[in-house]
Amino acid sequence: MRRAASVLVVAAVLLAACSDLPESKLDRSSAVPSGSSYVALGDSYSAGPRLAPTTGAIGCEQTRGNYPHLLAARLDLELTDVTCGGATTADLTQSQTPPNGDPVPPQLDALSRSTDLVTIGMGGNDGKVFSELVTTCVGKAVKDRGGAPCTEEGASFRAKVERQLAKLPTRMGEALAAIRERAPKARIVVVGYPAAFPERGTCDLLPLARGDYPYAREFVSRVNDGLAAAAEQAGATYVDVWAATDGHDICATDPWVAGVIPAQAGLEYHPYAREQSVVTDLLIDALG
């Protein structure tokens, strides 16, 4: 309910703002022409690890099955994909060294004044919160299956999550401002995260302690809230992947996100090909 309300508010604000903008500004909401220059920024949820043959920098786990490649193919765009697994908002302006790879340039270096479209999907890795959720918290669950060792009041993980969530809207807002400065004519689209954790119940593919499930789901929801708020403030488009994927979490009968043991091509705790296809459809709708 909160997710739907947030989207409606964002949509209303953007619509009201656009009505007073000059025609040159309104052009940003029009369809992206064939041949446009498209730069994809993001972390592993945008990189699409293990979904198809790899591309991009070694160690970034970027593949041709990710939504940037699918979108570029469907709209005939000139793609520069610098998405990289493990990326944080800090890696937009500083070099990142992926596992088993060489340092890669800051992602914003891929932008130029001729860039027409930018998608950005990141934020969950800031402070290594997501990685700790599916490693540290899973480890703690072994000794406390029925409790909430990671998210009970006073737990260090919960405190860390709260700090990172509080900082995310500002960090993403600064990122969007930097994108606008380097690519002033570009249409900017912020891509949210899918509903990877179930609304109720547990499953073997997601071996968290029972009491940590609700907070894991809330974490992703609140990351998306922060991304949506930053997009609204910056006048960028926000794509709500959560709403489109809810019910296809790790524990669902038709999961679009892999659990600890992927049932098809994909990396554990990351999107399957179906999720990336859905994101592509959402982007095409958002771009007109």
N, C-alpha and C positions, 0 to 999 in steps of 0.2 A: 504494500500500500504506500509506504514511504517512497519507494522507488518511482511508482507511477506519478505520485504527487510532485516529486522533484522534477521529473521530465516535463510535466505540464507547466510548471512554473518557468522552467528554462525556455520552453517553446514560446510562452506568452511574452516573456521579456524580450526575446530575440525578435519576435514578430513586431512588437511595439517599436523597438529600436529601429528596425529596418524601414519602417514606414516613413521615417524622417530623414533617411540617409539619401545623399545624392545618387544619381544613377550609376556613377562609376563605382560606388561602394556596393550597390545592389548586385553588380555583376558577379560578386564573389559567391552568390548563392545560385548562380545559373549552372547548367550542365557543363561538365569539363569537356572541351573539344578533343577530338582525336588528335594524337600527336603531342598532347600537352606534356610538359615536364613534371614528373611526379617523384617526390622524395618520401620514402617511408622511414620513420624513426620508431624505435621501440625496443622492447625486451623480448624474451623468449615466447610470450604469448602472441607476439606479432611475427616472430621469426619462423614459427612453425616447425620445431625440431622433429626430425625423423619422419616427416610426412612425404618426402619426395627427395630426389637428388639434391645434394647440398649446393649452395652457392654462397657468394660473399666470403668474408674473412674466415680463416681456419679457426675452429673453436667456438664460433658464434652460433653454430647449430641452425643456421638459416637455410631454408629450403625453398624450392620452387613451388611447393604446395602451400605456402603461406598466403594470407589474404592480399598482401601487396602484389605478389606475382599474379594471383588470380584476377585482381582488379585491373591491373595493367593490361592483361591479356584481353579481358572482356571489353574494356573501353579504349584499347589501342593507345596506351600511354607510354611515354619514354620513362622507364622506371630506374631510379637509383635507390637501391634497398640497402640501408645500413643498419637494419635491425640486428640485435645481438643478444643472445642469451645472457642473463645476469645483469643487463644494463639497468642503471639507476638514472634519476634525473641529473645527477652530477656528471654522468658520462656524456651528456649532451655537449658539455663545454670542456671536458678533459678526456685524456686518452684512457681507454679501457683495455685491460689484458684478459681475454677470455681463457678458460682452462685449456691447456694443451695448444695454445695459439700465441701468436705474436701480438704486441700492442696494436690497437686499431685507433685511428684518429677520432677526435670528438665527433659525435654524430652531426652536430650542426654545421660542420665543415662541408657537408654535402649540399648545403643550400646555396642559392645564388639569387640575384635579382631577377633571373629568368625563370625561376621555379614557379609553376602554376598551381600545384597541389601538394599539400603536406599532410600526411597522417602521422599521428603520434599515439602510441599505446605503451605507457609505462607508469611507474609509481609504486607498484606492489613490492618491488625489490628494495626500495629505499630503507636503509637500516637493516637490510637482510631479513626483514620480518617474514616474508612468505617462505623463504628457504628454511628458516627456523621452525616455522609452523609445521612443515612436512618432514623435518628431520628431528630437531630437538624435542618437539612436542610429541611426535610419534614415539621417540625413545622413552620419554617420561611415561607414556601410556602403558608400557610393558609392566610397570610396577603398580599402576593405579587405573585399571580398566574402567572402573565405575565412577571415578572422580573427575576432577577438572584441574590437573596439576599445572597446566600452562596458563589458565585464565581465571583462577580463583582470585579473590581480592588479595592484593599484596604480592601476587606472583610477579617475578621479574619480567616474564614475557608480556603479561598484560600491560605493565608499566611502559615497556618499550613500544608496544603497539600504540598506546595512547599518545606518546611523544611524536611518533612518526605520522600518525593521522592528523595531528594538530598542525604539523608543518607542511603537509602535502599540498593544500590549496595554494599557499604562497609559492612553494617550489614550482608547481606546474604553471602558475600565473607568470612567474619570471621566465620560465621556459617558453611560453607562448609569446611573450613580449620579445624575447630574443629571436624567435622564429620570424615574427613580423618584421623585425628590423633587418634581418638578412634576406628575407623573401617578401618584400612589401606588397606584391600583387597576388600572392598565393592564397588560395582557399585552404584554410586550416581545419582539420577534422581530428578531434580527440576521440580515441576509441577506448571504450570501457572494457572491463573484464567480465568473463562469463560467470554464471552461477555454478561454481564448481562444487560447492558443498550443499548437502541436502537440507531442506527445510525441517525435516523430522527423520528420525531413525538413524541407524548406523549400518556399516557394512565392512566386510573384511578387506575390501579394496582401499578403504580409508581408515587405517588402524589408529585413529585418535582415541583418547579416553572419552567415554560417553559424554561427560560434562563439558568437553572442549568443542564439541560439534557446533553448538549455537554460536559461540564466539568466533569460530573460524568463518562461519557464514557471514556473521555481522562484520567481520574485518573486511571481506571483499566488498560488501555492500557499502561500507563507509569509505573505502578507497574510491569507489565509483562516485559517491556523493562529492568527494573532494575534487575529483576530475571534472565532474559536471559543473560544479560551482566555479572552478577556474575557467572553464570554457565559456560559461555565461559571462563572466566578468570581462573576458578578453574579446568577446564577440566572435568566438569560434563555434563551430558546429560540434555537438556532442552526440556520439552514436551509442545508444544504450544496448549493449550486448547482453547485459544481465536479463532484461525482460524477455529477450528472444531465446535465451537458452535455459531459463528457469524450468525445472522439471527434467532436465537432461544432465544432471550433475553426476559425479563419480559413482554414486550409489543407485542411480536410476536404472530402469530396465533397458533404456535406450540412451546410454551415456555418450555425451559429446566431449567429455574430458576423461583422460586416462586416470586410473588409480595407481596403486603401488606396482601392479603388474598389468601393463597395457594389454588389452584384448585384441588390438589391431595395431597398425603402424602408428607410432607416436612415442613420445617420451613420458615417463611416469609423471603424473600430476600436471600434464599439459594437454592442450586441445588435440582432438582427433580432426581428421580432414573435414568431417561434417560441420564442425564448429567454424572452421575457417571459411567454408563455403557460405555459411549463414552470415558471417561478418561481411563477406564480400557483397552479398545481396543487400545488407543494411546500408553499406557504403554507397552502393549504386542508387538506392532510394534517396539517401541523404543528399547526393550530388545532383539529383534531378534527372 
